[in-house]
Amino acid sequence: MEYVAVLLPSLVVGLLFWFAMKSIFNADKSERQAEAQAQAEAEAQAASPGDRTDPESNR
């Protein structure tokens, strides 16, 4: 029983660290996916010149 009392705090801290790192990596992954999607949408919008209005083209 004394082994559990000695090892339990380390295990709990290790699990908390693991969950925190997992959360950080998942947030980073989601952010990268959102950034890639926004970049693709911006490139698609720039590729279709008929959909946007350019104030200099009305001169």
Buried (B, 14 or more C-beta within 10 A) or exposed (E): EEEEEEEEEEEEEEEEEEEEEEEEEEEEEEEEEEEEEEEEEEEEEEEEEEEEEEEEEEE
